[in-house]
Amino acid sequence: MQEFVKSFHHIKTLRSALKSVESGELQKYIEKMNVIFEEKQASEKEEEQRRREESKKLKQALYEVDKILESTGFNMEDLVIAKATKRRVPTHVLHKDGKEIFYVGTGRMPKEFEEYVSSGGNLDDLKIKKER
């Protein structure tokens, strides 16, 4: 197949390959090639249309996700981080400047918790109480 297509790259090679072919027969080949060309163009148009529709659906879905995230106060980055990491359930919560800062009880302590403890606060006072 590759050799056949190679002969179409240069006109001299094509002329040489078709030298012994009569013009009537060559006209039939051209008509068949035109049919194949039109089929190929139609197929490419359909594929491009399918890609456009898929892109449009994706943009619509992203728009709807953005609206949902906006209404909840999150952004796309929060969603990606939440999906990419396995979060542990927080065991402590600190309310500071109208924000809730969480700590899972292991690993590096957030600076707000360090400041709270260093100023004399007790970490146990910040434990999240489980309701049963």
C-alpha atoms as one frame of an Amber mdcrd trajectory, in Angstrom:
protein
   0.000   0.000   0.000   2.793   2.386   0.917   4.551   1.811  -2.444   1.308
   2.481  -4.304   0.815   5.825  -2.559   4.489   6.767  -3.042   3.959   6.871
  -6.803   1.501   9.763  -6.319   4.055  11.992  -4.578   5.960  12.971  -7.724
   4.405  13.653 -11.105   7.329  12.072 -13.006   6.900   8.800 -11.124   3.149
   8.893 -11.725   3.623   9.599 -15.432   6.038   6.720 -15.708   3.680   4.343
 -13.905   0.710   5.338 -16.097   2.625   5.614 -19.379   1.114   2.460 -20.878
  -2.465   3.201 -19.733  -4.914   4.452 -22.399  -6.651   7.790 -21.779 -10.132
   6.179 -21.533  -8.945   3.780 -18.873  -7.133   6.635 -17.112 -10.436   8.595
 -17.099 -12.140   5.639 -15.331  -9.364   5.650 -12.713  -9.822   9.381 -12.188
 -13.594   8.950 -11.721 -13.028   6.185  -9.181 -10.442   8.327  -7.392 -12.948
  11.206  -7.309 -15.546   8.915  -5.690 -12.978   7.863  -3.082 -11.971  11.513
  -2.586 -15.588  12.594  -2.002 -16.149   9.721   0.445 -12.975  10.685   2.301
 -14.049  14.346   2.460 -17.500  13.386   3.748 -15.957  11.118   6.369 -13.594
  13.880   7.516 -16.484  16.368   7.699 -18.515  13.928   9.814 -15.543  13.362
  12.112 -14.983  17.109  12.471 -18.694  17.645  13.195 -18.577  14.860  15.811
 -15.528  16.499  17.435 -17.287  19.899  17.473 -20.410  18.419  19.086 -18.304
  16.581  21.663 -16.377  19.777  22.426 -19.643  21.710  22.751 -21.054  19.095
  25.164 -17.840  19.192  27.185 -17.909  22.989  27.404 -21.558  22.873  28.505
 -20.759  20.262  31.146 -17.828  22.341  32.434 -20.056  25.415  32.559 -22.636
  23.514  34.620 -19.942  22.145  36.947 -18.571  25.678  37.387 -22.076  26.920
  38.304 -22.458  24.148  40.880 -19.008  24.781  42.312 -19.668  28.528  42.451
 -22.884  27.959  44.368 -21.028  25.789  46.909 -18.066  28.132  47.266 -15.523
  25.776  45.724 -13.548  26.098  42.514 -12.260  23.637  39.934  -8.869  23.439
  41.640 -10.531  22.281  44.883 -12.338  19.589  42.929  -9.148  18.368  41.242
  -7.276  18.285  44.535 -10.122  16.436  46.230 -10.212  13.874  43.433  -6.427
  13.414  43.326  -5.853  12.992  47.039  -7.323  10.615  49.515  -8.297  12.913
  52.298  -8.442  11.764  55.853 -11.314  12.808  58.031 -10.381  15.888  60.077
 -10.260  15.385  63.828  -9.758  19.022  64.876 -11.287  22.304  63.733 -10.186
  25.853  64.477 -12.454  28.825  63.776 -10.341  31.855  62.867 -11.385  35.023
  61.020 -14.665  33.459  59.933 -12.882  30.442  58.432 -12.787  26.858  59.526
  -9.296  25.359  59.489  -9.085  21.598  59.759  -6.382  19.259  61.063  -6.420
  15.464  60.793  -4.293  14.942  63.882  -1.234  13.556  62.103   1.494  15.069
  60.004   2.534  18.676  60.013   0.253  20.882  62.040  -1.187  23.929  60.242
   0.419  27.188  61.387  -2.883  28.429  62.801  -3.016  25.387  65.108   0.651
  25.887  66.071  -0.072  29.518  66.964  -3.116  28.446  69.001  -1.155  25.812
  70.939   1.894  28.081  71.452  -0.349  30.811  72.871  -1.529  28.414  75.564
  -4.489  26.742  73.871  -5.188  23.051  74.319  -5.421  20.941  71.161  -8.045
  18.725  72.786 -10.378  21.724  72.993 -10.456  21.802  69.180 -11.407  18.148
  68.740 -14.451  17.586  66.585 -17.111  15.950  68.705 -18.753  13.010  67.027
 -22.510  12.974  67.314 -24.054   9.566  67.790
